[in-house]
Amino acid sequence: MASTEELQWPLAAYRRRQHEGVGAKWRAPRTHLHAEMVKKRRDPTRSPKRELEEALRALQAGDLQAVEQLMQREHETPVPEDWQRRYCDGARAYWDQFYRERTVNFFKDRHYLREEFAELMPAHVLADPKRWVDELESGPEVIDLKKAALETKTVLLELGCAVGNGLIPMLRANPDLFGVGCDLSAEAVGLLRSKDEYRCGRCFAFPSDITKGADQPTAEHRALEEQLPAGSVDFATLLFVLSAIDPEQHSQTLQRILSVLKPGGMVMVRDYGRGDLAQLRFGAGHWMGGDRYVRGDGTLAVFLTDSGLRETFEAVGFVSLSCEYKRNEVVNRGTGVVMPRVGD
């Protein structure tokens, strides 16, 4: 039986490094925007956010033609090829710096996953998904339980687990889950492993470049196939992960995920959709061509289409259960500005 996947927005054993002690310093990796960002920091006057203002007007008016025109980036030159290659090939350095600067405080726990990923939740949680769920208590050493857990519990693999803002809330809500997390950033994995809830006895995390097999970027990283037996995973999640990977590597990444899924296993995805406000608000100097952008910190942002996502998954052997855009509005409480959002 072929493995299946669900595309949604929300319908689409390593120790911390010793250098993280008091007085540690790192040199942030350079970006092609470095000089511009230094200039902005030294200039006390705020530049007008023309891109954001134009994007908001187009989205709020439902003017699809204006939205499309903004995405065409007419008269704009893409980021130089050598810098594009650096951002794609050197993504680990940029994400490591991201987590050094922001630690565990940047992302909020994704409690909404209890509603969005109903397949992972027990009946009592589905009946009231917003009710309080207790934090995880420390349990036995995870490494000793890994093999047994893979054989006896429902295994959830979170790819791009970061510091656990998705994995830990799902483990809280379903005591029958065993969570496996991996992330390109060893810094993020170290932060996750430092959390008290990580020592619940139902969680295991490791650094991994999921676009690669044995040729991992460091001795600390491990390939998915090395850590997980073939056909051992019931559910996998990709939460804003494909948008951080060069689209040329999507197919090989999905093939690797497919190899560790059980027959009938499911992949659930939430990510940025083409035409989202986050795409339209990028200013000059961030566009890499097509629907690919680079943020000021050097991390990638790829905006996906429902048809493209479906085609990529099905081409490697998945069966699409659902794949559609979801549109919602976020209100800035400080300014009252309504921001339409689009996702897969």
N, C-alpha and C positions, 0 to 999 in steps of 0.2 A: 504494500500500500504506500503510495507516495506521501511524503510529508506535506503538510498544509501550512499555510501562514495567513495571518490576519493583519491587514494594513490599516492603521488607524491614525487619525488626528482628532483629537482623542478618537479616533476612528478616522488616522494613518499614523610558599609561606616564607613572607619576606618581612624583615624588620625595617623600621624607619631608619633612614640613613643617619649615620653618626654626625654628619656635618650640620644637622639641623639644630644644634645646640646654641647656647647663648653666643652672640657675636658672629654667627655665620653670615656670609655674604655671597651673593650670586650676581653675575653679570647678565642682565636680560639680553636675550637674543635680539639682534637688530632687525628692523623692518625697513622697507624702502620709504616709509612715511616718517622715519625718525626725526629728520630735520624739521618737517612741518609740525610735528607734535611738540617738539621743544619750543618752537616759535609760538605756538598757541598757549603753552603753559606760561611763557614770559609776557604775553600780551594780556593785560587785565580786561580789555574790552571783549565781550562775547560776540562772536560772529553770528549773523542771522542764519537760522536753520532753514534755508530756502527749500532744500530737498524734502525735509520733513513737512513743511507747510504745504508744498505742492502735492505730496503724496496723500496727506490727510484730506485735502480738498477733493482730490480725485476719488479716493475710496469712499468718503462720506457721501459724495454725490452719486456713487455707483457708476462713474464714467469709465467704462472698461477701455474705451479708446485712449483716454488720457493715461490710464494705468499702463497700458501696453506701450505707449509712447515713452513713458518714463523708463520702462525696462529695456528699451532698445538702446539707450545710452548713446544717442546720436552725437557725433562730433567729439566723442570721448575716446581716449586712447587706453587700451587695456594695460594692466600692470606688466612691466617688462618680463619676457619669458624666463630670464635667469632667476628673477625673484619669484615667479610663479613656481618654478621647479623647487626653489628653496623652501617655500611654504609647504608644498606637498611632501617633499622628501624629508624635511626637517620638522614635521608637525609635532613630534614628541617634545622637542625643546621648548616650543611655544606653549604647549599645554602644561608642561612642568612648571614653567614660569607663572602661568595663570594660577595654578594651585598654590605655589609658594606665596604669591601676593594675596590671594583671597582665602586661603585655608578652607575651613569647613563652613564658612558663614555666607557664602555668596548665593547658593541655591537653597530654596526652601524644600522641606520634605514634600514629596508628591503624594499627598493623601488622596487626591482625586483619582488615582489609579485604582482604588477600590471600586469605583463606579465604572471606569473606562475599561478595565480588564476584568470583566465579570467572571471569565473562565477560570481565573486564579483564586476566586474567593469562595469561602463556605457560605451556606445558605443564610446563616444568621447575620453575616456581614452584608450580604446582598439585600436583606430585608431592611437594613438601616445602615447604609455605607458611611454615613457621616458621624456615627456614634463614636465615642471615645474608645481608643484601643490602647491597652497598657504597653509600656515599653518592654523590650526584651530583657530577660534576666541572664546573667552570666551562667554559662554551662560548662561542659567538658571541653577539653582542648580540641579545636576544630580539626586539626590535621589527623587526629586519631579516628575521627568520625567520618572523614570524607568518603572512603570507600563504601562503608556501610550505608551512609545516607544516599549515595548514588544508586544503591541497590534496593532500598526500602521506601524512600520518600518520593514525593513529587518534586522533580528537580527543575528549578527556575534558573536560567542563565541570563544574567543581565550584562549585555555587551556595552561597554562604555559606562561602567557603573559609577565612575567619578568617586565621590566620597560617601556614596550609599543613600542618597536622598530618594531613590526609587526602590532599591532593594530592601532596605530595612523596614520601611512602612509596609511593604507587602508581606514580609516575614512576620511582622507584628500581627497583621490581620488574619493570617492563615498559618496555624501551628504545624500543619502537615507539609509545609514547603521546606525544602532545603535550597538555600540560595548560593549560587556560584556567580561571582562577579569578576570582570576583568576590565582593564582600562589601559590605554596607551601610556598614560602618565603614571610612573611609579610614585610620584609625589602624591597623586590622588589616592592611590591604593594604600600608601602608608598612612594617610589621614583617616581612611576608612578603618584600617586595621587598629588604629589607636583609639577608636570609639569603644566605650564599654559594651554597647549592644552588639558589637561584632563578635564578642566572646560569648555568644548565646549558645554555641554548639551546633548551630544550623546554618553557618555561613562560612564561605571560603572565598578569598579574593587573591588575584595575582595580576601583575602587569603583563600585558600582551599586546602586540600589534596584530590585530585580527585580519589585517590585509596580507599577512605573511605566514609562511609555514615555519620550517626550521630556522630560516635566516632572520631571527629576531634581532632587534637593534642593539640589545645589551645582554650580558650574561644573566641579568636579573629577570629579563622577560622570558616568558614561556609561550609556546604555540598552543592554540586551543586543543589541537589533536594530542599534544603531550599531556595535558592536564585532564582531559575528558575522554573517556572511552567512546568509540563510535556508537551511536544509537543510545546514548545515556540521558539525554535531556528531553523533558516533557514540553517545556515552554521556554522561549527566548524572547527577550525584549530588546528593541533598538530605540532608545529614547533620545532623539536629537543627535544621532550618531552618524547616519549616512550623510547628513548635511555637512559633517566635519571631515568627510573622506573624499578624495578626488574621485569623481564619477567613473574614471577609467578603472578604478579598483573595486567598484561595487560588485561586479559579477563574481570575481574570485573570492571576495569576502563572503558573499552569500553561499557560494559553494562550500566554503569551509564551515559555515554555520549549519548547512544542511547535513554535513557529514556527521555531526554530533547529535543531531535530533533523532528521537525515536520515530519509527513509522507512525504517521499521523500527528507528529509533533507540530507545534504551532509557534509562529513568530508574530509578535505584535509590535507595530511600529507607530511612533508618533514623531512628526518632524515638520520642518518649515515647508509651506507650500508656495509655489510660484505666485507672485503678486502680493505676497504678504507685506505688511508695513515695514518689517525689518529689511526687506529687500529694497523697497522704494526709497528708504531714507538714507541709503549709502550715498555719500558724497563722491566727488571726483577723486580718483586715485585708488579706489578700492575694487574697481571692476576688473575681473580676470577674463572676461569674455563669456558669452552665453548667460547662464544663470549662476555663475560662480563669482564669489567675492572674497576678499580678505579683510578681516577686521583690523583695527589699529594695533592690536596686540599680536598679529601674525597668525591667528587661527582662521581656518576656512569657514565659509558659510555658503553652502550650496542649496538652492531652492528647487524643490522637486515638484513634478506634475503627477497627477494620479495615474495617467496613462503610462508615463515613463516608468513609474515605480512598479506598476503591475507587470509591464513587459519585462523588466529586469528580473523580477522574482520568478516569473513563469519560465523565462528562458533557461534558468538553471535547474528547474524541476519542481518548483513549488506550485501549488494550486491556490489561487486567490479566493478567499472567502468574502472579503469586502475590501474596497479601496476607494475612498471618496474624500473630497474636500469637506472640511468643516469650517464654518465661518462663525466667528463670534465677535463681540465688542468688549474692549477693555477700557474702563474709565479711569483717567488720572484723577485721583481724589483731590489732589492739590489744586489743579487747574480746571477740573471739570471737562477736559477735552476727551471726546469719545474716539477711541482708536480701533478701527476695524482690523481684525486679524484673519489670516487665511492659512490653513495647514492641510497636510495630507494625513 
